[in-house]
Amino acid sequence: MSLITFCILIGAIAFALGFLLILAPNSVRKLNELSAKMIAKIDSLTFSYRVGVGVSLIIASLFMFFMAYYFTKRH
């Protein structure tokens, strides 16, 4: 997997989770319950600050998309 693909993948995941935390937190809770056996549980503190965490994830995803763009233009 190339660095550009990795940046886009991480950016897309962060954007989706941030978007869901802001607009549909119950769907993230259900996803957490389904994946609790495979992945560590999302802390309840995350849900108490869901808007801040969601906005932070969206900003991080935009940064990852920028890095992917930067790496494509650099080559």
C-alpha positions as CSV (number, residue, x, y, z in Angstrom):
1,M,0.0,0.0,0.0
2,S,1.5,3.3,-1.0
3,L,1.6,6.3,1.3
4,I,-0.9,8.2,-0.8
5,T,-3.4,5.4,-0.6
6,F,-2.8,5.1,3.2
7,C,-3.4,8.9,3.6
8,I,-6.7,8.7,1.7
9,L,-7.9,5.6,3.5
10,I,-7.2,7.1,7.0
11,G,-8.7,10.4,5.9
12,A,-11.9,8.7,4.7
13,I,-12.3,6.7,7.9
14,A,-11.6,9.7,10.1
15,F,-14.1,11.8,8.1
16,A,-16.8,9.2,8.3
17,L,-16.4,8.7,12.0
18,G,-16.3,12.4,12.7
19,F,-19.4,13.0,10.6
20,L,-21.3,10.1,12.3
21,L,-20.2,11.3,15.8
22,I,-21.7,14.8,15.1
23,L,-24.9,13.8,13.2
24,A,-25.7,10.2,14.2
25,P,-24.0,9.2,17.5
26,N,-26.4,6.3,18.0
27,S,-25.1,4.6,14.9
28,V,-21.6,4.8,16.3
29,R,-22.8,3.3,19.5
30,K,-24.4,0.4,17.6
31,L,-21.2,0.0,15.6
32,N,-19.2,0.0,18.8
33,E,-21.5,-2.8,20.2
34,L,-21.1,-4.9,17.1
35,S,-17.3,-4.5,17.0
36,A,-16.7,-4.7,20.8
37,K,-15.5,-8.3,20.5
38,M,-12.9,-7.5,17.8
39,I,-11.8,-4.0,18.6
40,A,-11.5,-2.1,21.9
41,K,-14.6,-0.3,23.0
42,I,-14.9,3.4,22.3
43,D,-14.7,5.2,25.6
44,S,-17.8,6.8,27.0
45,L,-15.8,10.0,27.4
46,T,-15.7,10.1,23.6
47,F,-19.5,10.3,23.5
48,S,-19.7,13.0,26.1
49,Y,-17.5,15.2,24.0
50,R,-18.8,13.8,20.7
51,V,-19.0,17.2,18.8
52,G,-15.4,18.1,19.7
53,V,-14.1,14.7,18.8
54,G,-16.2,14.7,15.6
55,V,-14.8,18.1,14.5
56,S,-11.3,17.0,15.4
57,L,-11.6,13.9,13.3
58,I,-12.9,15.8,10.3
59,I,-10.0,18.3,10.6
60,A,-7.6,15.3,10.8
61,S,-9.2,13.8,7.7
62,L,-8.8,17.1,5.8
63,F,-5.2,17.1,6.8
64,M,-4.7,13.5,5.5
65,F,-6.4,14.4,2.2
66,F,-4.1,17.4,1.9
67,M,-1.1,15.2,2.6
68,A,-2.3,12.7,-0.1
69,Y,-2.6,15.7,-2.5
70,Y,0.8,17.0,-1.6
71,F,2.4,13.6,-2.1
72,T,0.8,13.2,-5.6
73,K,2.0,16.7,-6.7
74,R,5.5,16.1,-5.2
75,H,6.2,13.2,-7.5
